[in-house]
Amino acid sequence: MFSAPGMVLLGLSAAVLQGCALAERDEAKRLKPICFTMLKTRTCVPGPSPKSADAAKVRNLALRPDAGRVVIVRARDGDIQGLVPLGLNGQPLESLIPYSVVAVDVSPGLHEVRIQEGVDATIPLELRAGDVVVLEVRRRGRYGKRFDLVRLSRQEGRALIDESRILRALDRTVPSPTKTGGEGTVP
């Protein structure tokens, strides 16, 4: 039989090992791909998801007093497959899966949002500090591979955002050519 001090030591060792396993599991969950699945169709982007506080700011279309915010949503019935790669000011931004949202904070001024691959869908935006603009990625036709960017009202945007998953909340107020993803906190 084990002595009382031996049992305590054994219990502590088990707790430490379990804590390590939980940390590894949490990290694996954080980096898990974010996917949209319907019937036999599955479309994914790499994780991580944004922090819940950042996602709430995006969902509520909260403004940022020192920057403009562009919220891009893809959430139309029938648009259930494929990635749509986005660009901002000539640089790759993110890819949208069906029923997803990306928000990006930018410095005040003129910016260009575009769909990157094989499409001439571009929207120039003049943003001031505190502006929030909602854009929709809308598929041309039911099964086409071409998309349009359409500017929405806050009300229209909020309705689509409520049906969607927040993929990213990015801060591009200071250019960072090497980082994309859910890192950082959106003010």
C-alpha positions as CSV (number, residue, x, y, z in Angstrom):
1,M,0.0,0.0,0.0
2,F,1.0,3.6,-0.5
3,S,1.7,5.9,2.4
4,A,-0.1,9.2,2.8
5,P,2.9,11.3,1.7
6,G,3.3,9.0,-1.3
7,M,-0.4,9.4,-2.3
8,V,0.0,13.2,-2.1
9,L,3.0,13.1,-4.3
10,L,1.3,10.7,-6.7
11,G,-1.7,13.0,-6.8
12,L,0.4,16.1,-7.5
13,S,2.3,14.4,-10.3
14,A,-1.0,13.4,-11.9
15,A,-2.3,16.9,-11.6
16,V,0.8,18.4,-13.2
17,L,0.6,15.9,-16.1
18,Q,-3.1,16.6,-16.6
19,G,-2.4,20.3,-16.6
20,C,0.2,19.8,-19.4
21,A,-2.2,17.7,-21.4
22,L,-4.9,20.4,-21.0
23,A,-2.5,23.1,-22.2
24,E,-1.6,21.1,-25.3
25,R,-5.3,20.3,-26.0
26,D,-6.2,24.1,-25.6
27,E,-3.4,25.0,-28.0
28,A,-4.5,22.4,-30.5
29,K,-8.1,23.6,-30.3
30,R,-7.0,27.2,-30.8
31,L,-5.1,26.3,-34.0
32,K,-7.8,24.0,-35.3
33,P,-9.0,24.9,-38.8
34,I,-12.2,26.9,-39.0
35,C,-14.6,25.1,-41.4
36,F,-18.0,25.4,-43.0
37,T,-19.7,22.1,-43.6
38,M,-23.0,21.4,-45.4
39,L,-23.9,18.0,-46.7
40,K,-20.8,16.7,-48.4
41,T,-19.2,20.1,-48.9
42,R,-16.5,21.2,-46.4
43,T,-14.4,24.4,-46.8
44,C,-11.8,25.4,-44.2
45,V,-9.3,28.2,-43.4
46,P,-6.5,27.9,-40.9
47,G,-7.2,28.9,-37.2
48,P,-7.1,30.6,-34.8
49,S,-10.4,32.3,-34.3
50,P,-10.4,35.8,-32.8
51,K,-10.8,36.3,-29.1
52,S,-14.4,36.4,-28.0
53,A,-14.2,40.1,-27.0
54,D,-12.9,41.0,-30.5
55,A,-15.6,38.9,-32.2
56,A,-18.3,40.7,-30.1
57,K,-16.9,44.1,-31.3
58,V,-17.1,42.9,-34.9
59,R,-20.6,41.4,-34.4
60,N,-21.9,44.7,-32.9
61,L,-20.2,46.8,-35.6
62,A,-18.4,48.7,-32.9
63,L,-16.5,51.7,-34.2
64,R,-12.8,52.4,-33.4
65,P,-12.3,56.1,-32.6
66,D,-8.8,56.3,-34.1
67,A,-9.3,54.1,-37.2
68,G,-11.7,53.0,-39.9
69,R,-13.2,49.5,-39.8
70,V,-14.1,47.4,-42.8
71,V,-16.3,44.4,-42.1
72,I,-16.6,41.9,-45.0
73,V,-19.3,39.2,-44.8
74,R,-20.2,36.2,-47.0
75,A,-23.5,34.8,-46.1
76,R,-26.0,34.2,-48.9
77,D,-28.3,31.2,-49.3
78,G,-27.0,28.9,-51.9
79,D,-23.4,30.0,-51.6
80,I,-22.0,27.0,-49.8
81,Q,-18.6,26.1,-51.3
82,G,-15.2,27.4,-52.0
83,L,-12.8,30.0,-50.7
84,V,-12.9,33.7,-51.7
85,P,-9.5,35.3,-51.3
86,L,-9.6,39.0,-50.4
87,G,-7.1,41.7,-50.8
88,L,-6.6,45.1,-49.2
89,N,-4.5,47.8,-50.9
90,G,-2.9,45.4,-53.2
91,Q,-1.9,42.9,-50.5
92,P,-3.5,39.6,-49.6
93,L,-5.9,39.9,-46.6
94,E,-7.8,36.7,-45.8
95,S,-10.0,34.1,-47.5
96,L,-13.7,33.8,-46.7
97,I,-15.5,30.5,-46.3
98,P,-19.3,30.5,-46.7
99,Y,-21.2,32.2,-43.8
100,S,-18.1,34.0,-42.5
101,V,-16.9,37.4,-41.6
102,V,-13.5,39.2,-41.6
103,A,-13.1,42.6,-40.0
104,V,-10.0,44.8,-40.6
105,D,-9.1,48.1,-38.9
106,V,-7.2,50.5,-41.2
107,S,-5.8,54.0,-40.9
108,P,-8.0,56.8,-42.1
109,G,-7.7,57.5,-45.8
110,L,-8.3,55.9,-49.2
111,H,-8.3,52.1,-49.3
112,E,-9.1,49.4,-51.9
113,V,-10.8,46.1,-51.0
114,R,-10.8,43.5,-53.8
115,I,-11.4,39.9,-54.5
116,Q,-8.0,38.5,-55.4
117,E,-8.3,35.7,-57.9
118,G,-9.5,36.2,-61.4
119,V,-12.2,38.7,-60.6
120,D,-12.3,42.4,-61.1
121,A,-14.5,43.1,-58.1
122,T,-12.9,46.1,-56.4
123,I,-14.4,48.7,-54.1
124,P,-12.5,51.9,-53.2
125,L,-13.3,53.2,-49.7
126,E,-12.5,56.6,-48.2
127,L,-12.5,56.0,-44.5
128,R,-12.4,58.5,-41.6
129,A,-11.6,57.6,-38.0
130,G,-14.7,56.0,-36.4
131,D,-16.2,54.9,-39.8
132,V,-17.5,51.3,-40.0
133,V,-18.2,50.0,-43.5
134,V,-19.9,46.7,-44.2
135,L,-19.2,44.9,-47.5
136,E,-20.7,41.7,-48.8
137,V,-19.1,39.1,-51.0
138,R,-21.9,38.0,-53.3
139,R,-21.6,35.1,-55.7
140,R,-22.6,35.8,-59.3
141,G,-25.1,33.0,-60.2
142,R,-25.8,29.9,-58.2
143,Y,-22.7,27.9,-59.0
144,G,-20.4,30.5,-60.6
145,K,-16.8,31.2,-59.5
146,R,-17.2,34.9,-59.9
147,F,-18.1,37.2,-57.0
148,D,-19.0,40.9,-56.5
149,L,-18.3,43.2,-53.6
150,V,-21.4,45.1,-52.5
151,R,-21.6,47.8,-49.9
152,L,-24.4,47.2,-47.3
153,S,-26.2,49.4,-44.8
154,R,-25.4,48.6,-41.1
155,Q,-28.8,47.0,-40.7
156,E,-28.4,44.7,-43.8
157,G,-24.8,43.9,-42.7
158,R,-25.8,43.1,-39.1
159,A,-28.5,40.6,-40.3
160,L,-25.9,38.7,-42.4
161,I,-23.2,38.9,-39.7
162,D,-25.7,37.4,-37.2
163,E,-25.9,34.3,-39.4
164,S,-22.1,34.0,-39.8
165,R,-18.9,33.0,-38.0
166,I,-16.3,35.6,-37.2
167,L,-13.0,34.4,-38.8
168,R,-10.7,37.2,-38.1
169,A,-10.4,40.6,-36.5
170,L,-7.3,42.2,-38.0
171,D,-5.5,45.4,-37.2
172,R,-3.8,46.9,-40.3
173,T,-3.5,50.4,-38.9
174,V,0.3,49.8,-38.9
175,P,1.4,47.7,-41.9
176,S,2.5,44.2,-41.0
177,P,3.4,42.3,-44.2
178,T,4.3,39.1,-42.4
179,K,1.3,38.6,-40.1
180,T,-2.2,37.5,-40.9
181,G,-4.7,35.6,-38.8
182,G,-6.5,36.0,-35.5
183,E,-3.5,37.3,-33.5
184,G,-3.7,40.4,-31.5
185,T,-6.5,42.4,-30.0
186,V,-8.7,44.8,-31.8
187,P,-9.1,48.0,-29.8
